[in-house]
């Protein structure tokens, strides 16, 4: 057999080969025996396609292995002759109408052989994380230039989902078994130890009741023949009642609490007690409304006490699901036909629903992202509370960091939304764009990876640009990541700087673009390019061409909002199959670049100065006041401008006023202007989360004023207050 080179299986963006192989191994499916559930799937695929070969195959590191197959006669093949391995690199179904006409396969010995493989169609077996494991595919020795029908495509997709359902079910059972084994060992150890140490009863009770599974400690009683006749509920946890429906059973005998109990359960627990061998069973309990239970039973304590612990869960719903899955497999072909008919019926309704797509993307995207972030914050806080209540201080710091990370992600998303709406507070100052690009070059090369070559061309003597350096860095990073994603097989990316003077005629061709001198920062790639229709939508919030879960659709809209807010503009030039170039126009600055002051190493403290805090949000006000107290300042507070006036009109010394911009009634800027009529030297620090009038700091702040953008770190607030109070 002629050997050919294995396929170039460089994974597309979003997953790596090591991640994919690790996921495959976690399923534990390789080299397992044939199973009827999978054999039924390949038989159905072969029948629907009228194809002699049908395979459920998984791509390992050194071979492709068949869980089920028709027409192959083997359980595995080497990767160097694999057609299915190429399917892993596809985002959708992989169809090859004629392999001899495809340069990837025309030298494949399986294709060249007499009566060789001429047609291939395969649907990916993909995990919930998007990692491809293999395919469900059909092959034929005859080419099919017409490809496949819509019904056949849907059949392959449904069959692939059925395979993943089977794999996920088996994996869930294995994981459950592993968790149960660990839990059984932990509970047995804790129960044995805590029974002997009555001083730790409260700790034991907390653990006992925290377990989601039902737990009961039983004392066995035997008849004269040595057969289990009854057992007493020595102790049960809170989940016991949830799983069984029984309550108030402690210290009662089961024959009294549950008169219809089957002898099976007494014999089971009696065997565990007398032999000391733990048992695990799945069995129906007729006396408990025919519920099914998964039970782990093991002896605990002194054998003379005849104590048995039973750890159990109600698996009635799972058994019902397994039965339903069996029935679904039996009616698969009928459901495929029904799904096709339903798709045709709903097609017209879908076209009507697309009118609401923009609103749906906006609200859905916000809800999804913020709910994820809030879950991280709320869940971490709840766990911290539980750990504090139980005295487990070693875990608190970990979940404090998790809550802070989720909150920072929410702040970043808010910043993107504000940038798109041109309402973000920007720190506009002269910026050396060449130096900014040089500072990011090494980081960008690591981000782009080895497949993308980066070229940087910077014009010497570039004048300073009037912009927010942090936002410009974010914009450059976003553009480079988008370019990388547009080149899944690698390519060339170029970053350039130059200057351009726009006359009135040219400026009129851009939205709100003023004549004058501009620094132009360009990012160009030779990737897939975009159509004119796509270019018209790229600045819309939540619009993305990336697969679900790989992009928020806020990157370009954020760049657009930031540049328009700072007096600049963005233009995109793109052609399908050629590449894309994005040019950022940033106004030149007449002022020189100011070298940033070194960051203060530690949090500065106060010397008793009096600070007036004006904030309508009680939680924010409380945090600021407490921070000031901790730092050694004397803080007084007001909820709105009227309360602040009452304090300012007294003779009390006020060294600094910290005010929210968006106060009810008079806003923070108006409050500051009126306050300075009676206190001309009053220093003012504004804090803002959303303030349309404060969008550009240089046009909002007067002498002795400064601004912080919410949310902010406590050390940032401390440094800013100390800087303003230092003469």
Secondary structure, 3 states (H helix, E strand, C coil): CCCCCCCCCCCCCCCCHHHHHHHHHHHCCCCCCCCHHHHHHHHHHHHHHCCCEEEEEEECCCCEEEEEEECCCCCEECHHHCCHHHHCCCCCCEEECCHHHCCCCCCCHHHHCCCCCCEEEEEEEECCCCCEEEEEEEEECCCCCCCCCHHHHHHHHHHHHHHHHHHHHHHHHHHHHHHHHHHHHHHHHHHHHHHHCHHHHHHHHHHHHHCCCEEEEEEEEECCCCCEEEEEEEEECHHHHHHHCCCCCCCCEHHHHCCCCCHHHHHHHHHHHHHCCCEEEEEEEHHHCCEEEEEEEEECCCHHHCEEEEEEEECHHHHHHHHHHHHHHHCHHHHHHHHHHHHHHHHHHHHHHHHHHHHHHHHHHHHHHHHHHHHHHHHHHHHHHHHHHHCCHHHHHHHHHHHHHHHHHHHHHHHHHHHHCCCCCECCEEECHHHHHHHHHHHHHHHHCCCEEEEEECCCCCCCEEECHHHHHHHHHHHHHHHHHCCCCCEEEEEEEEEEEECHHHHCCCCCCCCEEEEEEEEEECCCCCCHHHHCCCCCCCCCCCCCCCCCCCHHHHHHHHHHHCCCEEEEEEECCCEEEEEEEEEECCCCCCCCCCCCCCCCCCCCCEEEEECCCHHHHHHHHHHHHHCCCEEEEECCHHHHHHHHCCCCCCCEEEEECCCCCCCHHHHHHHHHHHCCCCEEEEEECCCHHHCEHHHCCCCCEEEEECCCCHHHHHHHHHHHHCC
